[in-house]
Amino acid sequence: MQAATAWQSWRDLLELLSYAVTVIGLPFAVWVFVAQQRKERENEEEEGYQHLADAYNDFLKVVLANSDLQLRINAALPNATAEQKERMLVIFDMLISLFERAFLVAWRPQMSATEQRRWNSWDDYMREWCRREDFANALPFLLRGEDAEFQAYINRLAAEENRGTLVTSAHASSS
């Protein structure tokens, strides 16, 4: 009789422990799984952002190698030769391709704070280049065949940046 009671006590204890595992352990396991998935996704996004940043740094090496084109200033190159115009157009085409890739990978209508911080860098790069007159003027040619949302985005930036330049120039000349 005592053996049956002891067995019953053990069975009740094991049953109670199985309930505890179900009630506590299963939700904990799900939480750990979700947290790991989120961390992996964040790592993949960071890696993608780093690849884009590396690509932009590589692009800047091309700009540096073509310093005669004066691509780091906002003004168009005065009296550019046909060969310089051709190189500049190829470099601008490379830049548009990089900007489109960044847009497709990093831009979202709704972004987390981290995503927004990362995107702001690309937005700044795009705005900087859109302030360059010859780049902005080449956009209709450069954007042919590109993603429609990207076209709308960069055209909006170019309009905003050039409007700001026109306002600044008009204000400076009236002073």
N, CA, C and O of each residue as an XYZ file, in Angstrom:
700
protein
N       0.819     -1.186      0.000
C       0.000      0.000      0.000
C       0.863      1.250      0.000
O       0.612      2.204     -0.736
N       1.920      1.218      0.872
C       2.794      2.374      0.899
C       3.511      2.553     -0.424
O       3.739      3.683     -0.857
N       3.870      1.453     -1.074
C       4.548      1.536     -2.366
C       3.633      2.192     -3.386
O       4.094      2.986     -4.206
N       2.349      1.876     -3.349
C       1.390      2.468     -4.282
C       1.235      3.950     -4.000
O       1.122      4.745     -4.933
N       1.228      4.335     -2.737
C       1.096      5.744     -2.362
C       2.344      6.512     -2.773
O       2.257      7.630     -3.280
N       3.523      5.894     -2.548
C       4.781      6.536     -2.946
C       4.814      6.702     -4.468
O       5.204      7.745     -4.992
N       4.395      5.647     -5.151
C       4.360      5.714     -6.616
C       3.413      6.827     -7.073
O       3.733      7.583     -7.990
N       2.264      6.920     -6.440
C       1.277      7.954     -6.765
C       1.872      9.334     -6.518
O       1.660     10.243     -7.320
N       2.615      9.512     -5.420
C       3.243     10.795     -5.104
C       4.264     11.175     -6.175
O       4.319     12.322     -6.619
N       5.080     10.182     -6.586
C       6.065     10.428     -7.642
C       5.373     10.780     -8.953
O       5.785     11.686     -9.677
N       4.318     10.038     -9.230
C       3.577     10.288    -10.469
C       2.967     11.685    -10.439
O       2.996     12.395    -11.444
N       2.423     12.079     -9.311
C       1.839     13.422     -9.183
C       2.921     14.500     -9.331
O       2.705     15.531     -9.968
N       4.087     14.238     -8.730
C       5.187     15.192     -8.826
C       5.657     15.332    -10.278
O       5.875     16.443    -10.761
N       5.810     14.211    -10.959
C       6.233     14.251    -12.360
C       5.194     14.945    -13.235
O       5.537     15.697    -14.147
N       3.940     14.686    -12.949
C       2.877     15.341    -13.700
C       2.913     16.850    -13.458
O       2.738     17.636    -14.390
N       3.139     17.251    -12.215
C       3.231     18.668    -11.877
C       4.429     19.316    -12.598
O       4.330     20.428    -13.116
N       5.556     18.595    -12.618
C       6.730     19.098    -13.316
C       6.486     19.217    -14.817
O       6.957     20.162    -15.449
N       5.757     18.271    -15.386
C       5.466     18.347    -16.826
C       4.578     19.547    -17.128
O       4.726     20.185    -18.170
N       3.654     19.854    -16.220
C       2.826     21.053    -16.384
C       3.693     22.311    -16.293
O       3.519     23.259    -17.059
N       4.639     22.299    -15.330
C       5.527     23.455    -15.165
C       6.358     23.676    -16.429
O       6.525     24.808    -16.884
N       6.877     22.579    -16.990
C       7.652     22.693    -18.227
C       6.771     23.254    -19.335
O       7.207     24.113    -20.102
N       5.549     22.780    -19.421
C       4.632     23.254    -20.460
C       4.291     24.724    -20.260
O       4.291     25.500    -21.216
N       4.004     25.105    -19.032
C       3.565     26.472    -18.743
C       4.741     27.454    -18.791
O       4.586     28.572    -19.282
N       5.902     27.057    -18.292
C       7.046     27.964    -18.205
C       8.051     27.704    -19.328
O       8.482     28.635    -20.009
N       8.414     26.464    -19.513
C       9.475     26.118    -20.462
C       9.119     26.382    -21.910
O       9.939     26.913    -22.658
N       7.920     26.025    -22.319
C       7.527     26.208    -23.718
C       7.504     27.685    -24.106
O       8.086     28.045    -25.129
N       6.852     28.557    -23.324
C       6.902     29.988    -23.674
C       8.334     30.540    -23.669
O       8.692     31.373    -24.501
N       9.147     30.059    -22.713
C      10.540     30.505    -22.668
C      11.286     30.074    -23.926
O      12.053     30.854    -24.491
N      11.070     28.851    -24.361
C      11.720     28.350    -25.576
C      11.278     29.157    -26.795
O      12.093     29.474    -27.661
N       9.994     29.487    -26.861
C       9.492     30.307    -27.965
C      10.140     31.689    -27.913
O      10.556     32.218    -28.944
N      10.227     32.280    -26.712
C      10.844     33.593    -26.561
C      12.309     33.555    -27.013
O      12.759     34.452    -27.726
N      13.045     32.531    -26.605
C      14.453     32.395    -26.999
C      14.559     32.275    -28.519
O      15.423     32.905    -29.127
N      13.700     31.482    -29.133
C      13.705     31.306    -30.585
C      13.446     32.632    -31.295
O      14.158     32.987    -32.235
N      12.427     33.363    -30.846
C      12.079     34.646    -31.465
C      13.227     35.643    -31.288
O      13.564     36.372    -32.222
N      13.821     35.678    -30.109
C      14.940     36.590    -29.852
C      16.125     36.260    -30.751
O      16.770     37.167    -31.276
N      16.417     34.986    -30.934
C      17.515     34.583    -31.811
C      17.227     34.964    -33.261
O      18.114     35.432    -33.975
N      15.998     34.764    -33.685
C      15.620     35.130    -35.049
C      15.760     36.637    -35.267
O      16.264     37.077    -36.300
N      15.312     37.417    -34.291
C      15.415     38.882    -34.383
C      16.880     39.298    -34.461
O      17.241     40.155    -35.267
N      17.718     38.699    -33.631
C      19.144     39.024    -33.617
C      19.788     38.666    -34.956
O      20.590     39.437    -35.483
N      19.445     37.509    -35.505
C      19.971     37.108    -36.808
C      19.542     38.091    -37.889
O      20.343     38.462    -38.746
N      18.278     38.513    -37.852
C      17.770     39.474    -38.833
C      18.514     40.807    -38.698
O      18.887     41.411    -39.704
N      18.730     41.267    -37.463
C      19.479     42.504    -37.238
C      20.905     42.377    -37.752
O      21.432     43.310    -38.359
N      21.533     41.235    -37.514
C      22.894     41.013    -38.008
C      22.937     41.021    -39.532
O      23.855     41.590    -40.123
N      21.952     40.395    -40.172
C      21.889     40.389    -41.638
C      21.690     41.798    -42.179
O      22.310     42.179    -43.172
N      20.820     42.577    -41.522
C      20.600     43.958    -41.956
C      21.863     44.790    -41.782
O      22.205     45.595    -42.648
N      22.550     44.599    -40.675
C      23.803     45.327    -40.432
C      24.846     44.947    -41.473
O      25.570     45.806    -41.976
N      24.920     43.668    -41.794
C      25.868     43.205    -42.801
C      25.536     43.806    -44.168
O      26.431     44.228    -44.900
N      24.248     43.842    -44.508
C      23.837     44.454    -45.767
C      24.181     45.928    -45.811
O      24.655     46.435    -46.828
N      23.940     46.616    -44.702
C      24.282     48.040    -44.630
C      25.789     48.219    -44.781
O      26.238     49.137    -45.467
N      26.571     47.351    -44.146
C      28.030     47.458    -44.228
C      28.516     47.225    -45.649
O      29.452     47.889    -46.092
N      27.898     46.292    -46.377
C      28.266     46.065    -47.779
C      27.986     47.312    -48.610
O      28.784     47.683    -49.471
N      26.851     47.958    -48.349
C      26.531     49.195    -49.074
C      27.535     50.302    -48.734
O      27.985     51.028    -49.620
N      27.880     50.425    -47.464
C      28.852     51.440    -47.057
C      30.205     51.179    -47.713
O      30.872     52.112    -48.159
N      30.608     49.921    -47.772
C      31.860     49.563    -48.436
C      31.805     49.898    -49.923
O      32.786     50.369    -50.499
N      30.660     49.653    -50.534
C      30.505     49.971    -51.958
C      30.610     51.478    -52.189
O      31.195     51.913    -53.181
N      30.050     52.274    -51.284
C      30.157     53.726    -51.431
C      31.609     54.177    -51.250
O      32.077     55.066    -51.962
N      32.313     53.573    -50.311
C      33.736     53.887    -50.140
C      34.530     53.523    -51.390
O      35.429     54.263    -51.790
N      34.207     52.396    -52.007
C      34.856     52.015    -53.273
C      34.534     53.031    -54.363
O      35.393     53.378    -55.174
N      33.286     53.505    -54.376
C      32.904     54.525    -55.345
C      33.731     55.801    -55.138
O      34.178     56.423    -56.101
N      33.927     56.180    -53.878
C      34.718     57.387    -53.596
C      36.161     57.233    -54.066
O      36.806     58.227    -54.400
N      36.673     56.015    -54.098
C      38.012     55.777    -54.651
C      38.034     56.080    -56.141
O      39.021     56.598    -56.662
N      36.932     55.753    -56.830
C      36.818     56.088    -58.258
C      36.786     57.602    -58.425
O      37.418     58.145    -59.332
N      36.053     58.277    -57.556
C      35.991     59.745    -57.590
C      37.386     60.317    -57.392
O      37.796     61.225    -58.116
N      38.108     59.797    -56.428
C      39.456     60.273    -56.149
C      40.390     60.015    -57.329
O      41.230     60.853    -57.658
N      40.239     58.867    -57.956
C      41.075     58.536    -59.108
C      40.779     59.435    -60.307
O      41.579     59.514    -61.239
N      39.644     60.104    -60.285
C      39.263     61.015    -61.367
C      39.148     62.442    -60.826
O      38.172     63.145    -61.091
N      40.147     62.847    -60.075
C      40.101     64.144    -59.402
C      40.008     65.321    -60.371
O      39.536     66.394    -59.996
N      40.453     65.129    -61.609
C      40.355     66.212    -62.590
C      38.903     66.588    -62.893
O      38.639     67.659    -63.440
N      37.967     65.714    -62.539
C      36.550     65.994    -62.796
C      35.928     66.855    -61.691
O      34.801     67.328    -61.835
N      36.647     67.055    -60.608
C      36.192     67.879    -59.487
C      34.781     67.473    -59.024
O      33.882     68.305    -58.906
N      34.625     66.187    -58.770
C      33.307     65.648    -58.426
C      32.883     65.918    -56.988
O      31.720     65.699    -56.652
N      33.768     66.376    -56.147
C      33.402     66.608    -54.747
C      32.979     68.047    -54.478
O      32.783     68.433    -53.325
N      32.839     68.829    -55.521
C      32.301     70.178    -55.349
C      30.940     70.226    -56.023
O      30.654     69.411    -56.900
N      30.099     71.171    -55.626
C      28.734     71.226    -56.154
C      28.651     71.795    -57.561
O      27.720     71.476    -58.301
N      29.592     72.619    -57.933
C      29.523     73.256    -59.251
C      29.934     72.272    -60.342
O      30.779     71.399    -60.145
N      29.310     72.450    -61.482
C      29.677     71.631    -62.639
C      31.083     72.012    -63.093
O      31.519     73.147    -62.902
N      31.780     71.066    -63.687
C      33.133     71.297    -64.187
C      33.062     72.255    -65.372
O      32.426     71.948    -66.380
N      33.710     73.415    -65.258
C      33.666     74.360    -66.386
C      34.532     73.855    -67.542
O      35.610     73.301    -67.326
N      34.061     74.048    -68.733
C      34.816     73.706    -69.948
C      35.286     72.251    -69.971
O      36.427     71.971    -70.339
N      34.422     71.342    -69.584
C      34.785     69.924    -69.595
C      34.958     69.452    -71.036
O      34.204     69.833    -71.932
N      35.969     68.618    -71.232
C      36.185     68.031    -72.555
C      35.168     66.918    -72.777
O      34.485     66.494    -71.844
N      35.074     66.455    -74.004
C      34.150     65.359    -74.317
C      34.536     64.110    -73.517
O      33.662     63.389    -73.035
N      35.832     63.855    -73.376
C      36.301     62.678    -72.636
C      35.957     62.817    -71.149
O      35.558     61.840    -70.515
N      36.105     64.006    -70.596
C      35.752     64.229    -69.195
C      34.245     64.065    -68.981
O      33.816     63.485    -67.985
N      33.450     64.576    -69.917
C      31.989     64.433    -69.817
C      31.593     62.962    -69.854
O      30.707     62.529    -69.118
N      32.253     62.208    -70.711
C      31.964     60.766    -70.816
C      32.313     60.049    -69.513
O      31.513     59.256    -69.017
N      33.493     60.315    -68.952
C      33.888     59.692    -67.677
C      32.932     60.096    -66.566
O      32.550     59.271    -65.735
N      32.549     61.360    -66.552
C      31.645     61.853    -65.528
C      30.297     61.140    -65.619
O      29.725     60.763    -64.597
N      29.797     60.959    -66.818
C      28.522     60.283    -67.006
C      28.594     58.826    -66.541
O      27.655     58.321    -65.924
N      29.697     58.160    -66.833
C      29.881     56.776    -66.371
C      29.929     56.730    -64.843
O      29.338     55.843    -64.227
N      30.621     57.670    -64.246
C      30.709     57.717    -62.783
C      29.340     58.018    -62.185
O      28.962     57.413    -61.182
N      28.600     58.932    -62.777
C      27.249     59.227    -62.302
C      26.357     58.000    -62.434
O      25.516     57.743    -61.572
N      26.538     57.245    -63.509
C      25.753     56.020    -63.714
C      26.073     55.000    -62.613
O      25.172     54.341    -62.093
N      27.355     54.875    -62.264
C      27.758     53.988    -61.170
C      27.086     54.429    -59.871
O      26.608     53.605    -59.091
N      27.058     55.742    -59.654
C      26.486     56.283    -58.432
C      24.986     56.017    -58.352
O      24.476     55.635    -57.299
N      24.282     56.217    -59.460
C      22.839     55.957    -59.479
C      22.568     54.486    -59.196
O      21.635     54.151    -58.465
N      23.373     53.621    -59.766
C      23.208     52.192    -59.518
C      23.383     51.884    -58.028
O      22.619     51.106    -57.458
N      24.379     52.488    -57.412
C      24.620     52.288    -55.984
C      23.473     52.868    -55.161
O      23.012     52.233    -54.213
N      23.009     54.058    -55.511
C      21.901     54.667    -54.787
C      20.631     53.826    -54.908
O      19.889     53.670    -53.937
N      20.384     53.288    -56.097
C      19.189     52.457    -56.268
C      19.299     51.191    -55.418
O      18.324     50.773    -54.793
N      20.473     50.590    -55.398
C      20.661     49.388    -54.584
C      20.422     49.714    -53.109
O      19.760     48.954    -52.404
N      20.960     50.840    -52.646
C      20.743     51.255    -51.258
C      19.263     51.483    -50.986
O      18.752     51.097    -49.935
N      18.578     52.109    -51.933
C      17.152     52.372    -51.778
C      16.375     51.058    -51.667
O      15.525     50.902    -50.790
N      16.670     50.130    -52.552
C      15.941     48.857    -52.553
C      16.239     48.013    -51.317
O      15.378     47.266    -50.853
N      17.447     48.126    -50.787
C      17.839     47.320    -49.634
C      17.479     47.988    -48.307
O      17.030     47.319    -47.376
N      17.675     49.297    -48.221
C      17.616     49.956    -46.915
C      16.390     50.832    -46.677
O      16.065     51.112    -45.523
N      15.707     51.268    -47.713
C      14.580     52.184    -47.511
C      13.282     51.415    -47.305
O      13.010     50.429    -47.990
N      12.496     51.879    -46.358
C      11.156     51.337    -46.103
C      10.253     52.506    -45.730
O      10.721     53.491    -45.159
N       8.976     52.409    -46.043
C       8.066     53.497    -45.638
C       8.019     53.682    -44.118
O       7.942     54.811    -43.631
N       8.066     52.588    -43.378
C       8.080     52.628    -41.915
C       9.377     51.975    -41.449
O       9.609     50.794    -41.708
N      10.230     52.750    -40.758
C      11.524     52.225    -40.332
C      11.669     52.327    -38.822
O      11.130     53.227    -38.178
N      12.413     51.378    -38.285
C      12.785     51.468    -36.871
C      13.799     52.605    -36.724
O      14.277     53.148    -37.720
N      14.122     52.958    -35.490
C      15.093     54.033    -35.255
C      16.451     53.681    -35.866
O      17.111     54.542    -36.447
N      16.861     52.443    -35.739
C      18.144     52.008    -36.307
C      18.106     52.065    -37.827
O      19.046     52.560    -38.450
N      17.043     51.571    -38.427
C      16.913     51.626    -39.885
C      16.897     53.068    -40.373
O      17.515     53.391    -41.388
N      16.194     53.930    -39.656
C      16.126     55.342    -40.044
C      17.501     55.998    -39.957
O      17.883     56.772    -40.835
N      18.237     55.688    -38.900
C      19.584     56.232    -38.743
C      20.475     55.799    -39.907
O      21.226     56.605    -40.456
N      20.387     54.532    -40.273
C      21.181     54.041    -41.410
C      20.749     54.716    -42.705
O      21.585     55.118    -43.514
N      19.442     54.836    -42.895
C      18.941     55.417    -44.132
C      19.322     56.896    -44.243
O      19.589     57.382    -45.342
N      19.350     57.607    -43.126
C      19.673     59.032    -43.161
C      21.031     59.289    -43.815
O      21.214     60.307    -44.482
N      21.975     58.379    -43.628
C      23.281     58.527    -44.289
C      23.121     58.505    -45.804
O      23.703     59.331    -46.507
N      22.332     57.558    -46.305
C      22.118     57.468    -47.751
C      21.344     58.673    -48.267
O      21.633     59.191    -49.346
N      20.369     59.110    -47.499
C      19.616     60.296    -47.882
C      20.561     61.498    -47.980
O      20.461     62.294    -48.913
N      21.467     61.624    -47.028
C      22.453     62.712    -47.058
C      23.342     62.614    -48.293
O      23.590     63.621    -48.956
N      23.829     61.402    -48.613
C      24.667     61.226    -49.807
C      23.902     61.641    -51.066
O      24.428     62.357    -51.917
N      22.663     61.184    -51.169
C      21.865     61.497    -52.349
C      21.625     62.998    -52.460
O      21.739     63.572    -53.542
N      21.298     63.621    -51.351
C      21.076     65.073    -51.366
C      22.342     65.818    -51.771
O      22.295     66.770    -52.550
N      23.465     65.374    -51.234
C      24.741     66.017    -51.568
C      24.996     65.970    -53.075
O      25.367     66.979    -53.675
N      24.800     64.809    -53.682
C      25.041     64.675    -55.112
C      23.986     65.415    -55.927
O      24.290     65.958    -56.989
N      22.754     65.438    -55.438
C      21.693     66.148    -56.169
C      21.920     67.662    -56.181
O      21.385     68.352    -57.048
N      22.696     68.184    -55.244
C      23.030     69.613    -55.251
C      24.007     69.942    -56.372
O      24.151     71.105    -56.747
N      24.674     68.937    -56.903
C      25.610     69.152    -58.000
C      24.794     69.319    -59.277
O      24.051     68.419    -59.668
N      24.932     70.448    -59.911
C      24.101     70.823    -61.059
C      24.151     69.811    -62.197
O      23.108     69.425    -62.724
N      25.351     69.376    -62.583
C      25.438     68.456    -63.720
C      24.869     67.081    -63.389
O      24.339     66.402    -64.269
N      24.974     66.664    -62.130
C      24.361     65.392    -61.719
C      22.840     65.510    -61.786
O      22.166     64.644    -62.346
N      22.309     66.581    -61.215
C      20.854     66.795    -61.229
C      20.333     66.890    -62.658
O      19.267     66.358    -62.968
N      21.077     67.562    -63.524
C      20.652     67.696    -64.921
C      20.691     66.362    -65.661
O      19.925     66.150    -66.601
N      21.579     65.464    -65.243
C      21.708     64.161    -65.910
C      20.693     63.138    -65.390
O      20.556     62.061    -65.970
N      19.987     63.456    -64.313
C      19.067     62.477    -63.715
C      18.061     61.882    -64.698
O      17.869     60.667    -64.684
N      17.405     62.682    -65.555
C      16.445     62.049    -66.474
C      17.078     60.935    -67.321
O      16.451     59.903    -67.561
N      18.297     61.145    -67.764
C      19.009     60.126    -68.541
C      19.432     58.965    -67.641
O      19.271     57.801    -68.007
N      19.974     59.285    -66.464
C      20.499     58.261    -65.563
C      19.415     57.352    -64.991
O      19.673     56.186    -64.692
N      18.210     57.880    -64.838
C      17.137     57.128    -64.178
C      16.303     56.260    -65.118
O      15.396     55.556    -64.673
N      16.602     56.307    -66.399
C      15.828     55.469    -67.329
C      15.999     54.002    -66.971
O      17.119     53.502    -66.863
N      14.877     53.322    -66.789
C      14.893     51.891    -66.489
C      15.085     51.560    -65.021
O      15.086     50.384    -64.655
N      15.245     52.558    -64.176
C      15.425     52.297    -62.751
C      14.066     52.092    -62.078
O      13.024     52.382    -62.666
N      14.087     51.595    -60.858
C      12.887     51.354    -60.070
C      12.062     52.642    -59.967
O      12.603     53.712    -59.687
N      10.759     52.529    -60.193
C       9.885     53.710    -60.222
C       9.854     54.437    -58.874
O       9.875     55.668    -58.841
N       9.805     53.705    -57.775
C       9.804     54.358    -56.460
C      11.122     55.085    -56.207
O      11.142     56.178    -55.641
N      12.214     54.466    -56.632
C      13.520     55.113    -56.486
C      13.579     56.373    -57.342
O      14.070     57.405    -56.886
N      13.088     56.304    -58.567
C      13.054     57.488    -59.433
C      12.309     58.628    -58.751
O      12.793     59.759    -58.712
N      11.136     58.328    -58.217
C      10.328     59.360    -57.562
C      11.076     59.924    -56.349
O      11.061     61.132    -56.114
N      11.716     59.062    -55.597
C      12.421     59.500    -54.394
C      13.569     60.447    -54.740
O      13.669     61.540    -54.183
N      14.430     60.023    -55.659
C      15.609     60.849    -55.935
C      15.231     62.112    -56.713
O      15.877     63.148    -56.556
N      14.202     62.036    -57.540
C      13.737     63.245    -58.216
C      13.193     64.257    -57.202
O      13.402     65.461    -57.348
N      12.499     63.765    -56.181
C      12.004     64.651    -55.124
C      13.169     65.298    -54.386
O      13.146     66.496    -54.105
N      14.193     64.496    -54.072
C      15.366     65.049    -53.395
C      16.045     66.113    -54.257
O      16.428     67.173    -53.762
N      16.189     65.820    -55.542
C      16.839     66.778    -56.442
C      16.049     68.078    -56.502
O      16.631     69.163    -56.484
N      14.733     67.971    -56.572
C      13.899     69.178    -56.594
C      14.052     69.964    -55.295
O      14.169     71.189    -55.324
N      14.053     69.277    -54.167
C      14.221     69.951    -52.875
C      15.586     70.621    -52.775
O      15.688     71.771    -52.348
N      16.623     69.910    -53.165
C      17.978     70.457    -53.057
C      18.202     71.613    -54.027
O      18.848     72.598    -53.673
N      17.682     71.504    -55.228
C      17.874     72.576    -56.205
C      17.018     73.782    -55.868
O      17.408     74.916    -56.147
N      15.861     73.554    -55.276
C      15.023     74.655    -54.804
C      15.779     75.411    -53.725
O      15.781     76.642    -53.707
N      16.423     74.673    -52.823
C      17.211     75.296    -51.763
C      18.371     76.093    -52.325
O      18.692     77.167    -51.816
N      19.008     75.575    -53.380
C      20.107     76.285    -54.013
C      19.604     77.554    -54.678
O      20.234     78.608    -54.584
N      18.457     77.446    -55.355
C      17.894     78.620    -56.019
C      17.498     79.677    -55.001
O      17.739     80.865    -55.213
N      16.893     79.256    -53.901
C      16.494     80.202    -52.860
C      17.725     80.868    -52.260
O      17.745     82.083    -52.061
N      18.760     80.065    -51.969
C      19.993     80.615    -51.396
C      20.646     81.574    -52.377
O      21.086     82.657    -51.991
N      20.713     81.179    -53.652
C      21.335     82.034    -54.668
C      20.543     83.319    -54.827
O      21.134     84.394    -54.924
N      19.236     83.236    -54.855
C      18.402     84.421    -55.017
C      18.555     85.338    -53.820
O      18.608     86.559    -53.970
N      18.625     84.753    -52.631
C      18.771     85.549    -51.410
C      20.141     86.227    -51.397
O      20.249     87.387    -50.999
N      21.180     85.525    -51.822
C      22.530     86.072    -51.823
C      22.652     87.216    -52.823
O      23.333     88.205    -52.550
N      21.990     87.091    -53.994
C      22.101     88.137    -55.000
C      21.275     89.361    -54.647
O      21.575     90.454    -55.127
N      20.242     89.214    -53.821
C      19.415     90.357    -53.439
C      20.012     91.104    -52.256
O      19.583     92.215    -51.944
N      21.005     90.502    -51.590
C      21.624     91.151    -50.421
C      22.590     92.224    -50.826
O      23.195     92.866    -49.967
